[in-house]
Amino acid sequence: MSENREVEYFRALRHGRLYYVTLSEADAWREIKHDDEYEEDPGAWTVERHKELVAIACGRRVECSGKMVSFEEVNGELHESPAVPYAAVKILWTCPWCDDEHLTSLFDDPVNQIGEHSNPSLWMCERGGGERLVLVEW
């Protein structure tokens, strides 16, 4: 198993279901307010503070090409717009829980490169079973 570190973090939940983990309460509320489901029921969201040992992983910044596909509704039918190429910036890291390589977008909006994640960032391994947290540094 990898190195562990005690980390204070915040869990953003909607109706008790975990949606986000962040390193600050302000970041948790920022994620919530950008979620598509926030507008329909703002009172459904809560933020909880936690402190626990989490696994540490080292990542590296990689740039690759990506294509963003968007869809538009016209007269009740969904139409695909032409793919827009962009330079994708990601963090490549090996997960200590599942031993797989994860490729996580560095930006909330990868096409416009807006909303860069902090270094380090707290991410979840969904492949490792349960809510496995990893503090990724790059």
C-alpha positions in Angstrom: 0.0 0.0 0.0 1.1 3.5 -0.6 1.9 6.3 1.8 -1.0 7.8 3.7 -1.6 11.2 5.1 -4.3 12.6 7.4 -6.4 15.0 5.4 -9.3 17.3 6.3 -11.8 17.3 3.4 -15.4 18.1 2.6 -18.1 15.8 1.2 -20.8 17.4 -0.9 -24.0 15.4 -0.8 -27.4 15.6 -2.5 -30.2 13.9 -0.5 -27.4 12.0 1.4 -25.7 10.7 -1.8 -22.0 11.6 -2.3 -21.4 13.8 -5.4 -18.0 15.5 -4.7 -15.0 15.5 -2.4 -12.9 18.6 -2.0 -10.2 20.0 0.1 -12.1 23.1 1.2 -15.7 23.9 2.0 -15.7 26.8 -0.5 -14.7 24.4 -3.3 -17.5 22.0 -2.2 -20.1 24.7 -2.6 -18.5 25.9 -5.9 -18.9 22.3 -7.3 -22.5 22.1 -6.0 -23.5 25.4 -7.5 -22.1 24.4 -10.9 -24.0 21.1 -10.8 -26.9 20.9 -13.2 -29.1 19.5 -10.4 -28.5 22.4 -8.0 -31.1 24.7 -9.6 -34.0 22.2 -9.3 -33.5 21.8 -5.5 -30.8 23.9 -3.8 -32.0 22.7 -0.3 -31.2 19.1 -1.2 -27.4 19.8 -0.9 -25.3 19.6 2.3 -21.5 19.7 3.0 -19.9 17.6 5.7 -16.4 18.1 7.1 -14.3 14.9 7.6 -10.7 14.1 8.6 -9.1 10.8 7.9 -6.0 9.0 6.5 -6.1 8.9 2.7 -3.8 7.3 0.2 -1.2 9.5 -1.6 -0.4 9.1 -5.3 2.0 11.0 -7.5 0.7 12.1 -10.9 2.1 13.9 -13.9 0.6 16.4 -16.2 0.0 15.2 -19.8 -1.4 16.9 -22.8 -3.3 15.1 -25.5 -5.8 15.9 -28.2 -9.4 15.7 -27.5 -12.7 16.3 -29.3 -15.7 17.9 -27.7 -19.0 16.8 -29.2 -22.1 18.8 -28.4 -25.8 18.1 -29.1 -28.5 20.6 -29.9 -32.3 20.0 -29.9 -34.0 21.3 -33.1 -37.8 20.8 -33.4 -37.8 18.1 -30.7 -35.0 16.1 -32.4 -31.4 15.8 -31.0 -28.7 16.7 -33.5 -25.0 16.2 -33.1 -22.8 19.2 -33.8 -19.4 18.7 -35.5 -16.7 17.7 -33.0 -14.5 20.6 -31.9 -10.8 19.6 -31.3 -9.0 21.0 -28.3 -5.8 20.4 -26.3 -6.8 18.2 -23.4 -4.7 18.7 -20.2 -5.0 15.8 -17.8 -3.3 14.3 -14.8 -2.1 10.7 -15.2 -1.8 8.8 -11.9 -1.6 5.3 -10.7 -4.3 4.5 -8.1 -3.1 2.8 -4.9 -6.5 1.2 -4.5 -7.0 -0.5 -7.8 -3.5 -0.3 -9.3 -4.9 1.1 -12.5 -3.8 4.3 -14.2 -6.4 7.0 -14.0 -6.5 10.0 -16.4 -8.3 12.9 -14.8 -9.1 16.2 -16.4 -7.1 19.1 -14.9 -10.0 21.5 -15.7 -13.7 21.6 -14.8 -14.2 22.9 -18.4 -11.5 21.1 -20.4 -12.2 22.9 -23.7 -11.8 26.4 -22.4 -9.4 25.4 -19.7 -11.4 27.0 -16.9 -11.6 25.8 -13.3 -8.2 24.3 -12.8 -8.0 21.8 -10.0 -5.6 22.6 -7.2 -2.4 20.7 -6.7 -2.8 18.5 -4.8 -6.4 17.4 -5.4 -8.5 14.9 -3.7 -10.1 12.4 -6.1 -12.1 9.2 -5.7 -11.3 5.8 -7.2 -14.6 4.4 -8.3 -13.0 1.2 -9.5 -11.5 0.3 -6.1 -14.9 -0.3 -4.5 -16.7 2.1 -2.2 -15.5 5.6 -1.6 -11.8 5.2 -1.9 -10.1 8.6 -1.6 -6.7 9.5 -3.1 -4.7 12.7 -2.6 -3.0 13.2 -5.9 0.1 15.4 -6.2 1.8 16.5 -9.4 
